[in-house]
Amino acid sequence: MYYQAVVTREGKDWLAEFPDCPGCQTFAKSEAELAAMALEALTGWMESSIEHGDVPSRPVIRQRAPRGAKLLRVDLPTRLEVALLVRWARSDDGLTQGDLAKRMGVSQQQVAKLERPNANPSIETLARLATALGRRLDLKLDLARAEAGTGGRGRAPSKASLKEMPEVDFTRAKVQRNPYAARIGAK
C-alpha cells in the first residue's frame, strides 16, 4: 500500500505534503533526501495516529500532480500496512476492539496488539480475524510492482521514488495490479 505526497519547491528546499494525512509534511535539501524524509514523516504520522486510537484515512491515488508539483509514491512498511488494514476492517464494521475480540475468542488486548504498528501477526491469526469479520483473507505478492521497479532483476524497488514506474504488460505478466497487495478481503 502506498500514499502519495505532493512535492513542491519551496525556495532552496523541497516540500512533501501528504493530502490524505492532515499535517503530515517534511522538507529536505534535495529530491533524493526528500524520498527518505517523506517515508519517515509518513511512518511517524501513521504510527502516532494509530497509537492515539485514530482511524487514518485511506490513500487516494491521484493520476496527476497539481500544477508546478510532482507526486511522490511512498510505500508503507508491511507491518504498518497490516495494522492499518486491521483497524480499517474493524472500523468499517463499527466494532470496538472488545466486540472483535469476542468474535475471535481472544482478549481485547490481543486485538489491540494486532492494530499496533509493530505487530507481526501470523497468517493464521489474520485468517481468524477475517473469519470473525465475515470476510476472506486475501494475500498477494505484487510481482508486477517489483518487476516494474527493478526491471526484473530481483531487487526490491526503493520505498519512495519520484521517478515514474514503467508500465507493465499485464496480459503477459498474468498478475493483477492491486495497490492494496495484502488486504482483508471485501465482504
C-alpha positions in Angstrom: 0.0 0.0 0.0 1.2 3.5 -0.7 0.4 7.1 -0.2 1.3 9.9 -2.5 3.0 13.1 -1.4 2.7 16.3 -3.4 6.2 17.6 -3.9 6.9 21.3 -4.5 10.0 23.5 -4.5 10.0 26.0 -1.5 12.9 28.3 -2.1 16.1 26.1 -1.9 14.2 23.2 -0.2 11.8 20.6 -1.4 8.5 20.1 0.5 6.5 16.9 0.5 2.9 17.1 1.8 0.5 14.2 2.2 -3.0 15.4 1.4 -4.6 12.2 2.9 -2.7 12.7 6.2 -3.5 16.2 7.5 -0.5 17.9 8.9 2.0 15.3 7.6 4.7 17.1 5.7 8.5 17.3 5.6 11.3 19.4 4.0 14.6 18.3 2.5 17.5 19.9 0.7 17.4 17.6 -2.3 14.9 15.4 -4.1 17.0 12.3 -3.2 16.9 13.2 0.5 13.2 14.0 0.3 12.2 10.4 -0.5 13.7 9.1 2.8 12.4 12.1 4.8 8.9 11.5 3.3 8.9 7.9 4.3 10.0 8.8 7.8 7.3 11.5 8.1 4.5 9.3 6.8 5.5 6.4 9.0 5.7 8.6 12.1 2.4 10.2 11.3 0.6 6.9 10.8 2.2 5.3 14.0 1.1 8.4 16.0 -2.4 8.3 14.6 -2.8 4.6 15.4 -1.3 4.9 18.9 -3.9 7.7 19.6 -6.7 5.4 18.6 -7.5 7.3 15.3 -8.6 5.6 12.1 -6.3 7.2 9.4 -7.8 7.9 6.1 -7.3 5.5 3.2 -5.0 6.7 0.5 -6.5 8.4 -2.6 -4.4 7.6 -5.6 -4.1 10.7 -7.8 -3.3 10.4 -11.5 -1.9 13.9 -11.8 0.0 16.3 -9.6 -1.2 19.8 -9.1 0.4 22.4 -11.4 4.0 23.0 -10.5 4.2 19.9 -8.3 5.3 16.3 -8.6 3.8 13.2 -7.0 5.9 11.1 -4.7 4.9 7.4 -4.1 5.7 6.3 -0.6 5.2 2.7 0.3 4.2 1.8 3.8 6.3 -0.7 5.7 4.4 -4.1 5.7 3.8 -4.2 9.4 2.3 -0.8 9.4 0.1 -1.7 6.4 -1.3 -4.7 8.2 -2.1 -2.7 11.3 -4.0 -0.2 9.2 -5.9 -2.9 7.3 -7.0 -4.5 10.6 -8.0 -1.1 12.0 -10.0 -0.2 8.8 -11.7 -3.6 8.7 -12.8 -3.3 12.3 -13.9 0.3 11.9 -15.8 -0.4 8.7 -17.9 -2.9 10.7 -18.5 -0.4 13.5 -16.9 -2.8 16.1 -14.9 -2.0 19.2 -11.7 -4.0 19.9 -13.8 -5.7 22.6 -16.5 -6.7 20.1 -14.0 -8.1 17.7 -12.2 -9.9 20.5 -15.4 -11.7 21.5 -16.0 -12.8 17.9 -12.4 -14.1 17.6 -12.4 -15.7 21.0 -9.5 -13.7 22.3 -8.9 -10.8 24.7 -9.4 -7.2 23.8 -5.6 -6.7 24.5 -4.8 -9.3 21.8 -6.9 -7.3 19.2 -5.2 -4.1 20.3 -1.8 -5.8 19.7 -2.9 -6.6 16.1 -3.5 -2.9 15.5 -0.1 -1.8 16.7 2.3 -0.5 14.0 4.9 -3.0 15.1 2.6 -6.1 15.3 3.6 -9.2 13.4 0.5 -11.4 13.3 0.7 -14.9 11.8 -1.3 -15.7 8.7 -3.4 -18.0 10.9 -4.3 -15.0 13.2 -5.2 -12.9 10.2 -7.4 -15.7 8.8 -9.2 -15.9 12.2 -9.6 -12.1 12.1 -11.1 -12.2 8.6 -13.5 -15.0 9.6 -14.6 -13.1 12.7 -15.4 -10.1 10.4 -17.2 -12.3 7.9 -14.5 -11.7 5.3 -11.9 -13.7 3.4 -8.2 -13.2 3.8 -6.6 -12.3 0.5 -2.8 -12.3 0.4 -1.0 -11.5 -2.8 2.6 -11.0 -3.8 2.6 -7.9 -6.1 5.1 -9.3 -8.6 4.2 -6.7 -11.2 5.3 -3.8 -9.0 8.6 -5.5 -8.0 9.4 -6.3 -11.7 8.4 -2.8 -12.8 10.6 -1.2 -10.1 13.6 -3.4 -10.8 13.5 -4.2 -14.4 13.0 -7.8 -13.4 16.4 -8.0 -11.7 15.0 -9.4 -8.5 15.8 -6.4 -6.2 13.0 -4.7 -4.4 12.1 -1.2 -5.6 13.0 1.7 -3.4 10.4 2.6 -0.7 9.9 6.1 -2.2 10.7 7.4 -5.6 9.9 10.5 -7.7 10.6 8.5 -10.9 7.7 7.2 -12.9 7.1 3.5 -12.5 7.3 2.0 -16.0 4.1 0.4 -17.4 3.9 -3.4 -17.3 2.2 -5.5 -19.9 -0.3 -7.3 -17.6 -1.5 -9.6 -20.3 2.0 -11.1 -20.4 2.7 -10.9 -16.7 -0.6 -12.6 -15.8 -0.8 -10.8 -12.5 -3.5 -8.4 -11.2 -2.3 -4.9 -10.3 -3.6 -4.1 -6.8 -2.4 -1.1 -4.7 -3.6 -3.0 -1.6 -1.5 -6.1 -2.2 -2.1 -7.6 1.3 -5.6 -6.8 2.4 -8.5 -8.2 4.4 -10.8 -9.3 1.6 -14.0 -7.4 0.9 -17.3 -8.7 2.2 
